[in-house]
Amino acid sequence: MRKILKKTSLVGGVLLAFLSCSEFEELNIDPVAASGDQVQIEYFINNSIGGAQQDPHIAERVFVLYWDRASRMIKPAGISAGSPNDGWSSDYYNGYISSWLRNINAGIKVADQQMEVGTAREHTPNLKQVARIWRAYIMSEMADNFGPIPVDGFQGVNPEYSDVQTVYYYILEELKEASNALDLSLTNQSDALKDLDPAYGYDYAKWRKYANSLRMRLAMRLSEVDPAKAQSEFESAVAGDFIKEAADNFAVEENNGWDNFTGVMTRPWYNQEITATLNNLMIGLGGIPSADVLSAAQQAHIKPANYMGLRFDEHFALKTNDPSAGYFFDGLQNTIDPRAYKIYTVPGDFNNPQYMGNSDEKSTGVIANIVQDSEGKDVDDVLKTLNGANTWNAYAGGNWVAPGKKIKNEMINLAGALPRMVKKYRNGTSERVFFASWESHFLIAEAAVRGWTVPMGGKEAYEQGIADSFAYNGTSSQLSDYLASEDYSRVGTSVSWTHTDEPPTSIAVTYKNGYTGAAGTATLKYPVNNLYENGNIKNDLLTKIITQKFIAQTPWLPLETWNDQRRLGLPFFENLAIETPLTNMPALTDGNYMTSDIKFFPQRLKYPSNFPNNIPGGYAQAVDKLGGPDDVFTPLWWAKQE
């Protein structure tokens, strides 16, 4: 990656001369006002991919605090509670228009000029097609975040904002044309050229596979609103070469510095703890005993099946449809998806080389108190001290303290007491995955369920997607038993493709009173997901596919998980806790927190405030094409509308 950055710096002065743009009023400046002979298209492609990779300033805000929260890959807050940050949105939007899209459009224009005057090199036409494929991705990313964007903007003319349907039709056509136009016979690129493609080293066959897989992804996005177009585009794309194996994944090497290729999750102050959403999807799923995965020392902390933990009904939020609400799990799960232990570390597992924690956690980082106000005294009463070591917990976001209650739960936000993402995803030594083979297979499985023409059966594609994810996470030894499992997760979904029996309404569970230690029994009701099939279905084929897709996409593709939830209402997302009402989510109330509604989940990012301030006419056009107010809860064209 240093080689790539070094070579890019050779043309830095030329690029800055006409690519610097931080204000919306500069959108109509010609991005190649300098001579096209001074630059080459590969530098623009490298700069655009690097920018969209997200430096720490952007990644911290967009990848982590927007996408991870909206997708429930980290604990929901901020955007998930209806509270976007205008500064973050502005930085992201301006980076898109002033760098990522502007660079790639400039590169395409340079290639066109060179081909027109006869100064193009042999591979210039192919590089133009690569640029078109990458432009399709970044345009889809922005449309999926904000909604209407220009399809003809940042090319020397005042842009016209297009509705999301027009944007999608445009990028689907671009992907088809660019993929078909690639000349795969050109394979003799120089090392210098290859170094400027951080994804594929200008292996054009792989770029074609990516184009077709990306087209499959975006075609499926239209499945609920424009099914005929979705089917036609998908069937056309899947008939060609697509990403089928790990060697073809679109992935970009990360580092641990401060540049465009720095890891998106390297900021240590975000703990990347497991979420209640993912935890409930994984507990019990696949039927793999934790004893088969954990160390001998950890096995002593495994609890019996259907044990819920310690019940704290005063200090743990109950006003949420999280099926695990009210409990502190004082041990390790009897069965859980084995990938859980590969993506996250057990709290207190200090000898694990993948443990990501602070140096003081060995003595203090896993201990916390349950406390209550001492009726006006200066100190609080400690009701219970909890040890988070060798426990497995995840908590719903939202407001946990009811009005008038002066109680505290110091455990729920104690990082050392929660399963946290392993070090290899946090220290800049991995590759950021933009598209992986498992996603191609899950898309094919979904297409098969919809009755579309695909090259493999739904079961075969589904199981291959899981196998690819297991291979990536190093859990392939458990794959056979996992695929055959008919055990239900905590949200009522099983793994086996042929097992579509619905779970019972509820099951009997055991627990201990957290305050007294007394044993008790209770009834655990599987949550009702009103966003999918009116809440009547928990274990059909589509639910299985999207559940597995969510787990496989963790931690690299939170935007795609958010997109699936907005498109289908799958998988089940618990509501935020509302012991105290959420100011920016007034639709969620005491009377409806046990139901699911699109108004309880963010649907998009608001446009940054400098957009209407600088280009009021363009902003008015964009909002008109959005079809609703410029609001977090206005659904996009392809998403569920109610």
GUDO-838308 format. One record per residue: x, y negated, z of N, C-alpha, C in turn; residue in one letter. Coordinates in steps of 0.1 Angstrom, whole numbers, plus 5000, padded with zeros to 4 digits. Each point is the difference from the previous one (the first is absolute). Layout:
BEGIN
XYZXYZXYZA;...
// end
This chain:
BEGIN
500850125000499249885000500949875000M;501250015006500849885000500549974986R;500250114992500449984986498949934992K;498750045003498949934993500049865004I;500149975012499949865004501249924995L;501150065000501249934995499849964985K;499550104992499949974986498949904998K;498950005008499049904998500549865003T;500949995010500549875003500849934989S;500550084990500749944989499249904992L;498750025000499149914993499249925009V;500449995013499249935010499849864996G;501049934995499949864997499049984989G;500050084990499149994988498650025005V;499850115008498650035005499549885008L;500849955009499549895009499649884992L;500649984988499749894992498649994996A;499450124998498649994995499050105007F;500550075011499150095006499649955014L;500649895005499649965013498749935000S;499150045008498649955000499450035013C;499649905008499450035013498649945001S;499649924990498749935001499150044989E;498750005002499150054990499949904988F;500449875002499949914988501150044990E;500950085003501150044990499650124992E;498750045000499750124993500049994985L;499949874995500049984986501449974994N;501050025008501449984995500450124992I;500649984988500550124992501150075007D;499950135004501050075008501250034992P;500049984987501250024992500449884992V;499949885007500349884994501549994996A;500950075008501450024996500150094988A;501150014994500250084988499950155003S;499250074993499950145002501350084998G;500949944992501350064998500950005012D;499649925010500949995012499750125010Q;498950074998499650105010499550124993V;499950115008499650134994498850055009Q;499250084994498750045006500350085013I;501150085000500250095011500249925013E;500549885000500249925012498749965005Y;499149964991498649965005499350125006F;500150124994499450125006500550035014I;501349995001500750035013499549905011N;500049874996499549905009498650025004N;499150044991498650025003499850125009S;500650114997499950125009500549965013I;501249945001500649965013499149915008G;499449904994499149915007498850085006G;499350084991498950075005500350115010A;501350045001500450095010499849945014Q;500149875001499749915011501249995010Q;500549885001501149985009499350005014D;500849995011499550015014498949905003P;500249884994499049895003498750044995H;499950054988498750044994499550135006I;500950105000499650135005499450005014A;500749925009499550005013498549955001E;499749914991498649955000499050074992R;500550044988499050064990500050155002V;501150074999500050155001499550045014F;500649945010499750045014498749945005V;500049875001498949935007498749994992L;500150024987498850004992499650144996Y;500950074992499650134994500050115011W;501050005008500050115011498849985009D;499749885004498849995009498750034993R;499849954987498850024993499850154997A;501150074998499950144996500050095012S;500249955012500150075013501250095000R;501149954995501350065001500749945012M;499649895005500449955013498749955007I;500149985013498849965008499449874994K;498750014997499349894993499949885009P;500349884994499949875006500049904989A;499949875003500249904990499050014989G;500550044988499250024988498950105003I;500250105008499050105002498949955009S;500249895007499049945008499449874993A;500349994987499549894993500849875001G;501350015004500849895002501350004992S;499949964987501349994992500849885004P;501250004996500949895003500349924987N;499649884999500249924987501449994996D;500949985010501549994996500550134994G;499650115005500550134995499450024986W;498749974998499450014987500649914990S;500449885004500649904991501450054996S;500850055009501350054996499950124990D;499150085003499850124991499549964986Y;499049915000499549964987501049924992Y;500749915007501049924993501250094995N;500350105008501150094995499650074987G;498750045000499550074988500049914988Y;499549875001499949924988501449944996I;500849975010501349934998501150094997S;499950135003501150094998499650134993S;499250085006499750144995499449994986W;498849944999499349994987500749914990L;500549895006500749904991501250064994R;500850085008501250064994499650104989N;499050095003499750104990499449944988I;499249905001499549944988501249934992N;500949945007501149944993500850104993A;500250125006500850104993499350054988G;498750025000499350044988500149904989I;499949875004500149904990501449994994K;501050025008501450004995500150114990V;499550125003500150124991499349974987A;498849945001499349964988500849914991D;500649905006500849904993501250064993Q;500750095008501150064994499750104989Q;498950075001499550094989499649924988M;499449885002499649924989501149944992E;501149965007501149934993501150104996V;499950135004500950104996501250015009G;499949955012501250025010499750115010T;498950074999499750105010501050124998A;500350065012500850135000499150124997R;500650114999499250124996498950035011E;500449985012499150045011499049895004H;500149884994499149895004498650034999T;499550074989498650034999499550095012P;500850105004499750085011499949925013N;501049915002500049935012498749915001L;499649954989498749924999498950095005K;499950134996498950085005500150035014Q;501250025005500350025015499449885007V;500349884995499649885007498549995000A;499350044989498650005000499450105010R;500650115001499550105010500249945014I;501149945003500249955014499149885002W;499849924990499049885001498650055003R;499650124994498750055004499950045014A;501150055006499950035014499949885009Y;500849904998500049885009498749924998I;499450014988498749934998498950085008M;500150134999499050085008500249985015S;501249985005500249985014499449875004E;500249894992499449875004498550004999M;499450074989498650004999499450095011A;500750105005499450085011500149935013D;500949905001500049925013499149884999N;500049924990499349885000498750004991F;500050074989498950004991500349954987G;499349904995500249944986501449945000P;500750034989501349944997500049974985I;501049934994500149984986500650124993P;499550034988500750104992500949944990V;499949864998500849934991500849895006D;500250015013500749895008501550015000G;500649895004501549995002500850034987F;499449964989500650024987500149874992Q;500049885007500149884993498749934997G;498950065005498649944998499350005013V;499049915001499249995012499250135001N;500150085011499450135000498549995002P;499350094994498550025003499950125009E;499249995011499950115009498950104995Y;500350125001499150114995499450085011S;498850044998499450095011500850135000D;499850085011500750125003499850104989V;498850014995499850094989500849974988Q;500149884996500849964988501550035003T;500549975012501350035004500350154998V;499150085005500350145000499950064986Y;499149954992499950044986501349964993Y;500549885003501349964993501250085004Y;500150035013501250085004499950144996I;498850065000499950144995500450014985L;499649904992500449994986501549984998E;500649925009501449975000500850135002E;499550085010500750125004500050104988L;498850014994499950104989500949964988K;499949874997500849964988501550015003E;500449955012501550005003500550145001A;499350095006500450145001500250074987S;499049974991500150064987501149944991N;500449885003501049934992501450035004A;500250075012501350035004500750104990L;501249984996500850094992500850095009D;499650125002500750095009501350054994L;500349984987501250054995501249915004S;499849895006501149915004500450045014L;501150075001500550055013501449965003T;500749924992501449985001500349865006N;499249965011500249875006501350005007Q;500649885001501349995007499750005015S;501050035008499950005015499649865005D;500549904993499649865004498649974998A;499450054990498549994998499350085010L;500450125002499350095009499949945014K;501149945004500149945014499049895002D;499549954989499049895002498550045000L;499850145001498750055002500150085013D;499549945011500150065013499150125002P;499150034991499150115002500450124992A;500349984987500250124991501349994992Y;500849905002501249994992499750004985G;498949954996499649994986499950144993Y;499550105008499650124994498549984995D;499949994987498749954994499050115001Y;500450135001499050105002499349995014A;500849965010499449985013499149875000K;500449904993499249885000498650044993W;500050084990498850054994499150075010R;500750095008499250085010499449905010K;500849905005499549905009498849934994Y;500149964988498949924993498850085000A;500050134997498850085000499550035013N;500850025010499650025014499349875005S;500749894998499449875004498749984993L;499850034988498849994993498950095006R;500450125004499150095007499549945013M;500949945008499749935012499049894998R;500249924990499249884998498750044994L;500050104991498750054995499150055011A;500650085009499250055011499449895009M;500749895000499549885008498649964995R;499750034988498749964994498950105001L;500350115008499150115000498649985004S;499949905010498749985006499249894993E;500749914993499349894994499950014984V;500950074994500150014986500450144996D;499250105003500450144999500450044986P;499349954990500350044986501449964996A;500349875003501449954997501050075008K;499750035013501050075009500350144994A;499050074996500250134994500850004987Q;499649914991500749994987501449975002S;500449905008501349965002500850115007E;499450065010500750115008500350124991F;499150044992500250124992501049974989E;500149884995501049964990501450015007S;500149945012501349995007500550145004A;499150085006500550135005500350104989V;499649974988500350094989501549984996A;500649905004501449984997500950045011G;501349975000500950035011499749905011D;500050065013499849925012501050055010F;500049935012500950045011499550125006I;500750114998499650145005500950055011K;501249955001500950055010500849895006E;500750035011500749895008501049934992A;500750074991501149944992499549884991A;498750004998499449904991499349885008D;500150015014499349905008500649864997N;499149905000500549864999500449965014F;501349995002500549975014501249914998A;500149905009501149915000500850005012V;501350024999500950015011500049875009E;500050035013499949895010501449985006E;500249885006501249985009499549935013N;501049975008499649945013500749875002N;499949924989500649865001498849905000G;500249904992498949894999500049964986W;499450084991499949974986498750074995D;499849994987498850064994499950155002N;501150075002500050145001500150055015F;499949915009500050045014498750085003T;500150105008498950085004498849925005G;498850044995498849935003499650015015V;500550115007499650025014501249995009M;501049924996501249995008499949905012T;499049925001499949905011499750085013R;500950005009499950095012498949965010P;499549874999499049965009498650064997W;499850064988498850074997500250155002Y;499250065009500350135005499550114991N;499249974990499550104991499450125007Q;499349985011499450115007498950074993E;499750135003498950074993498749935004I;499050004991498849935002498950105004T;498949955007498950095003499450064988A;500049934989499450054987500850124996T;501349994998500850114996500050115010L;500149975013500050105010498850095000N;498849944998498850075000499950094988N;500549954989500150084987500950135002L;501049995008501050105001499850105011M;499449965011499850095011499250124996I;500550115002499350134996500050034985G;500449914992500050024985501150104996L;499550114994501050104995500250125010G;499649985012500150115010501450045004G;501149924997501350045003500349985014I;500450105008500249975014501349925002P;499949905009501149925003501250085005S;499750115006501150095005500950054989A;499450014988500850044989501049894994D;499849885005500749894994500949935011V;499649995012500749935011501150085006L;500949935007501150065007499550085012S;500850095006499650075011499649915012A;500849905002499749915011498649934998A;499849964988498749934997498850095001Q;500250134998498950095000499350015013Q;500749975011499450005013499049895002A;499949904991499149895001498850024991H;499950114993498950024991498750045008I;498949944997498850015007499150104993K;499050065007499050094994499249934988P;499550094992499149954989498849945006A;499549894994498749935004500249935014N;501249985004500249925012500249854995Y;499449915006500049864996501049915008M;500450045012500949925008499449955012G;500549885005499549945012499049894996L;498950015007498949904996500149885009R;500149884994500049875006498949924995F;498850015005498949934994499949855004D;500949955009500049865004501149934992E;501150074997501249934995500350034985H;499250094994500250034986498749964993F;500149934989498849954993499150124995A;498749985001499050094997499249964988L;499949874998499249944989500750014987K;500150124995500650034987499550144996T;500050034987499650134996501250094998N;501149975006501250085001499650135008D;500150124995499550115008501050035012P;501149945000501050025011499949895010S;499049914999499949895009499850045014A;500749935009499950025015501050095006G;500950064992500950115005501549964998Y;500850045010501450004999500450144999F;500750044989500450144998501350025007F;500050075011501150025009500950124996D;500250024987500850124996500149994984G;500350124994500150014986498850084995L;499649974988498850074994500350154998Q;498950085002500250144998500250034985N;499349944991500250014986499949864994T;500949984990500049874993500750024987I;499649924990500750014987501549995002D;500850104995501450005004500849884995P;499549934990500749884995500049895010R;499150015010499949895011501449995007A;500650125003501350005007501249964991Y;499750004987501149964991499949854997K;498949945000499849864998500249925013I;499650065011500149935013500750085010Y;500649945010500750075010499250015013T;500250105007499350025013500649905010V;499249925007500549905010500950075010P;501249935002500950065010501050104994G;499950034987500850104994501449934997D;500749965010501249924998501150074993F;500050135000501150084993499750024985N;498949964996499650014986500849904992N;500850044990500849894993499149914992P;498750044998499149914993499249915009Q;500350015013499249915010500449864998Y;499049914998500249864998499549935013M;500949965008499649935013501149915005G;499749945012500949915006500850085010N;501249945004500950075009499550015014S;499049915004499550015014498950105001D;499550064989498950095001500250135008E;501350045001500250125008499649995014K;500049885005499749985015498649945002S;499649914991498849925002499050004989T;500450044988499249974988498850094998G;499850105008498850094999499150005012V;500349915009499249995013499149885000I;498750015003499149885000499050035011A;499349885003499050015011498649974995N;499150065006498649974999499749915013I;499649884998499949905011498649945000V;499749945011498749935002500249885009Q;499349894997500249885007499650025015D;500849945009499850025014499149895006S;498949984994498949915005500649875005E;500749934991500549875003501349995006G;500650125003501450005006501049974989K;501249975004501149964991500550124993D;499850125005500550124993498950094996V;500450094991499050104995500150135007D;498950075001500150145006500450094989D;501050085002500450114991499150125003V;499150034990499150125003500750134995L;500849994990500650124995501349974992K;501050075002501249994992500150124990T;500149964987500050114990501450014994L;500450124996501350024993499650054986N;500549924991499750024986501050104993G;501050055007500950104994499350134997A;500250054989499450134996498550005000N;499549884996498549994998499849964985T;498850004996499749964986498749925000W;500149874998498849915001500049904989N;498949964996499849894991498749935003A;499949874999498949935005499449914990Y;498749985000499349914991500449865003A;500049924989500349865002498849935005G;500049865001498949925004500249955014G;498849965007500049945013499650115010N;500950025010499850115009499449975014W;500049875003499549975014498649934999V;499050065007498749955000499949865007A;499049924996499949875007499850025015P;500749925008499850005014500850115008G;500750094992500850105006501549955001K;500650015011501449975002500850125002K;500250084989500750125001501150004989I;501050085002501150014990500450144997K;500350034988500650134996501349974993N;501150015008501349974994500650114991E;499350114999500550114992499749984985M;498949944997499550004986501049934990I;500749915005500949924992501550035003N;500350105008501450035003500650094989L;500949944992500550074989500650135003A;500850015011500750125003499150125004G;498749975002499150105004499150054988A;500349954988499250034989500950074989L;499550104993500750064988500349894990P;501349984997500549904991500650064988R;500049924989500650054987501450035002M;500550114993501350055001501049904994V;501250015005501149904996500349994985K;499950114993500450004986499149914991K;498849975005499249914992500249855005Y;500749985011500249875006501349944998R;501050084996501449955000500649974987N;499249994989500549964987500850114993G;499850135004500750114993499250084991T;498749974999499150084991499849924987S;499150064992499549944988498649965002E;499649884997498649965000499350064988R;499050085004499250074989498949914996V;499949984987498949934993499050094994F;500550124996499050104995500750135001F;499350105005500650145003499150104993A;500650124998499350114993498850045008S;500049995013498850045007498849924996W;500249874998498949924996499450044986E;500950034991499550054987499150125002S;500450095008499250135002498749975008H;500049915010498849975006499049934991F;500549914991499249944990499450104991L;500750104996499550104991498950085007I;500350035013499050085008498749925001A;500149875002498849925000499350004987E;500749984989499450004987499350144997A;500650115004499450134998498750015008A;499949945012498850005008498949924993V;500449904993499149914992499650074987R;500650114996499750074988500749944988G;501149935001500749954989500950114995W;500549984987500950094994501449985005T;500650095007501349995005500850134998V;501449995000500850124996500150115010P;499549985012500050115010498849995009M;499750115007498850005008500149925012G;498849965006500049925012500850065012G;499850135002500650075011501550004998K;500450034988501550014997500649865002E;499449904995500549865001500149965015A;498950025007499949975014501150065008Y;500250134998501050085008501449964996E;500249964987501349954996500349875006Q;499049915001500349875007500450025014G;499350095007500450035014501450065000I;500350104991501350065000501149904997A;499849904991501049894998500249925012D;499049975008500149925012500750085011S;499750135001500750095010501550014996F;500350014987501450014997500749875003A;499449884998500649875003500249995015Y;499150065008500249985014500750125007N;500450104992500850115006499150095008G;498850034996499150085008499550124991T;500750034989499550104991499850145006S;500750035011499950135006498650025006S;499249905003498750015005498949994989Q;500449984988499049974989499050104998L;500450135000499050114996498950005011S;500450015012498950005011499249875000D;500649894997499349875000498950004989Y;500450054988499049994989498850095003L;500250115008498950095002499149965012A;500449905007499449975013498649944998S;499150055008498649955001499749925013E;501149975007499849925012499649864997D;499249945008499549864998501049905007Y;500249894994500749895006499049945010S;500549895007499149935009498949924993R;500149994987498949934993499250104991V;500350135002499150104994500450054986G;501249994997500550044986501050115002T;500050104991500950115000500949994988S;501050094998500950004989499650094989V;499650125003499750104989499049954990S;500450014987499249954989498750074999W;500050135004498750074998499149995013T;500549945010499249995012499449865001H;498749994996499349875000498850005009T;500050105010499050005010500149875008D;498949945003500049885009500350045014E;500749925008500250035014498749995008P;500050055011498849985009499949855004P;498949965005499949865004500949965011T;500350105009500949975011500650135005S;501149995008500650115006500249985015I;500150105008500349995014501549985002A;500449905009501449975003500149995015V;501350015004500349985014500949885002T;500049955012500949885004500250005015Y;500849915004500149975014499749855003K;499349985011499849865004501349935003N;500349894993501349945001500249945013G;498949965007500149945013500250105012Y;499250114999500050105011500750134997T;500250034987500650124997499050124998G;498749975003499050115000499850054985A;499950134999499750064986498649974996A;499849984987498649984995499850064986G;498850004996499750044986499249894993T;500149994987499249904993499750054986A;499349934993499650034986500749904991T;500850054990500649924990499250004988L;499549884996499249994987501049964989K;499950074989500849964988499449874996Y;500949904996499549874996499250004987P;499149914999499149994988500649894991V;500450034988500549914991498949954990N;499349905004498949954992500449944986N;501349984998500449954987500150104990L;499950135003500150114991498850095001Y;499350024989498850095000499149985012E;499849875003499049965011500450075014N;501350035001500450065013499750155001G;499550064990499550145001501150104997N;501149964994501050094995501449975007I;500650115005501449985006501050104994K;499550104992501050104996499850054986N;499649914991499950034986501449994993D;500150034987501350004994500649864999L;499249904997500549874999500649955013L;499350035011500549965013501350075003T;500250134997501250075001501249934992K;499749974988501049944991500549875006I;499149915003500449875005500750015013I;499550095009500750025013501550044997T;500250104992501350044997500949894993Q;499349934991500749894994500549895010K;499149975009500449905011501350055007F;500050135004501150055008501350004991I;499850044988501250014991500549864997A;499249904999500449874996500749935012Q;499850055012500749945012501550035000T;500949905001499749865003500249914988P;500250054988500449914989499049934992W;498750055000499049944991498849965008L;500149915009498849955008499049934991P;500549934989499049934992499150104993L;500550114996499250104993499050065010E;500450025012499050055010498949905003T;500449875001499049905001499150004988W;500550014988499250004988499050125000N;500450125004499150115001498949985010D;500349945011499049975010499049904995Q;500549904993499149904995499150064988R;500650094993499350054988499050115004R;500350085010499250125003499450005014L;500649925009499750015014500650125006G;501150054994500750125005501549975002L;500650065009499550095011499349925010P;499650065011499349935011500949905007F;499649885001500749905008499149965012F;500650015012499249975011499949845001E;498949965006499849865002500949945011N;500449884999500749935011499250005013L;500650005011499350005013499549865002A;498849985005499449875003499549995014I;500850045010499649975013499849855002E;500749924993499849864998499849984985T;499049924996499749984985501349954993P;500150044987501149954992499649884993L;500749895002499649874995499849994985T;500950064993500050004985499350124993N;499350085008499350114995498650015007M;499249894997498750005008499050114996P;500250064989499150114996500150125009A;501150025006500250115009499549965014L;499050075005499349965013499950125010T;499449975011499750105010499050104995D;499249964990498950084996500450094988G;501149984994500350084988501450064999N;500850005011501450044999500150154998Y;498950085001500150144997499850034986M;499749904992499850024985501249944993T;500150044987501049944991499349914990S;500749894997499549904990501249934994D;499949974987501149934994500349875006I;499149945007500249875007500950015012K;500350135004500950025011501450034996F;500349994987501350034994500449894990F;501349955000500449904990499950054986P;499549924991499850034986501149944991Q;500649905004501049934992500749895008R;501049944993500749885006499349874995L;499949915008499549864995501149944992K;499749924990501049934993500649905009Y;501349974999500749915008499549864998P;500149915011499349874999500749914990S;501350024997500649914990499450034986N;499350104998499450034987498949894997F;498949995008499049904998500549865001P;501149985009500549875001500749954988N;500750094993500949964989499250024986N;499250104999499350034988498550025003I;499349905003498650025004499150064989P;500349974988499250054989500350154998G;501350045001500350154999499550075012G;500049945012499550075012498550024998Y;499249904996498650014998499750114990A;500850014989499850114990500250145006Q;501150015008500350135006498950045010A;499549915008499050045010498750034992V;499749934990498850034992500150144994D;501250044995500250144995500050105011K;500349965012500050105011498650055003L;499049914998498650045002499549995015G;500749935008499749985014500949905006G;499849965012500949905007501450055001P;500949915000501450035002500250045015D;499750125003499950055013500650145001D;500550035012500650135002499050124998V;498749975002499050114999499350004987F;500449934990499450014987500650114992T;499350114997500650114993500449974986P;501050074995500449994986499150074991L;500149984987499050054990500050165001W;501150065002500150155000499750065013W;499849925011499850065013498650025003A;499750075011498650015005499449875003K;498849984996499349875002499149995012Q;499850125006499150005012500350125008E;
// end
